[in-house]
Amino acid sequence: MDELETTDEAMSDLEHDGENGKAEVKYESFLPLEEAVSYFEAIVNGMRNGAITITRGDTELHLRPQESIELAVKASRKKNKERISFEIEWRMPAKSDLHISAE
């Protein structure tokens, strides 16, 4: 499985709250195009396989893409700067504590 790994040279931030099941990795860096492409390829492969792992040091964030996703794409150009941003999100299936059985 492909993994996204952040580097120490890059500006990154990892927040984790195990009690609430919340975790966040933020990453921003200037890097060669091929390296960025490899990150996107890892995301695409992870979405196809149903699992994406983002690793920084000994910390791992595991994501499980669902069958239905929400996709937002924004592209812009301002003078000599171009930008495209993607946001992909999904909801995890609700866990039910209801059990029905026949005896």
N, C-alpha and C positions, 0 to 999 in steps of 0.2 A: 504494500500500500504506500502511496506517495505521502510525504509529510511536508508541511510548510514549516520552515524553521526560521525564526527571526535571528538577526545577528546583533552583536553588541554595539557595532558602529552605528546602527540605526536608532532613531528615536522610537522607543516602544514602551508600552505600559501594559502591565498585567494586573488585573484586579480579580480577586476570587473571594466568594462568600459561600463556604461549604454548607452553612446552615440553611440558606435560602436556595441553594442550587444555582446560584448566579456566578458566572465567570465571564470575564471580558479580556480580550487581547486587542490592543490598538497598535498599529504599526505604520510608520511613515518613513520613507527613505528615498534618496535618489540612487538608482541602481541601473545596471545595464539592461537593455530591453530583453535580451535572452533570459536573464534571471527572472524578470517580471513575468515573462511568458511561461516559464517553468512553474511559477506559483499558480497562474491561472489554469495551466494544464492539470496540476495536482488537485485544484478545486473541482474542475470538470470531472476528472477520474473519480474523485471522492463522491461527487453527486451521483454518478452512474452506479457506483458500488454501494451507496447508502451510508458511507462513513467518511468523515473528514477529521483529521487530527492536526491540530496546530500545536507545535512544540517550541518552547523556549527554555533552554537549560533543562532542568529536570521536571519542569511543569508542562503538563499536556492538557489541552482542551479538546474534548471529543464531541463532535457534532454528528447528528443523525438526520440528514435531509429526508423529508417526507415526500410522498407521491405528489402532493399539491403544494406549490410554492407561490410566493408573491415576488414579482420582479419589478424593480424600478430602475430605469436607465435615464441618466441626465448627461447631455453633451453640450459643450459651449466653447466659444472662441472669443477671446478678448485680446485685441492687438496681436502680440506675438506669442500668446499663451493659449494652448488648447487643453481641454479637460474632458474626460469621460468618467463617470462614476456609476457604479452598480451597487444596488442593495438587493440582497436576496434573503428572504426570510420565510419561515414556515412555523407552524404550531405543532407541538408534540401532541399525540393523541391523549385525551384525558384518561386518567386512571380512575377506574370505578371501584368502589368498595362493595358494590352490589353483587351478590352471588345467588343464583336461582338453581335449585336442583329438584329432581323428582325422586321420590322414594318408593 
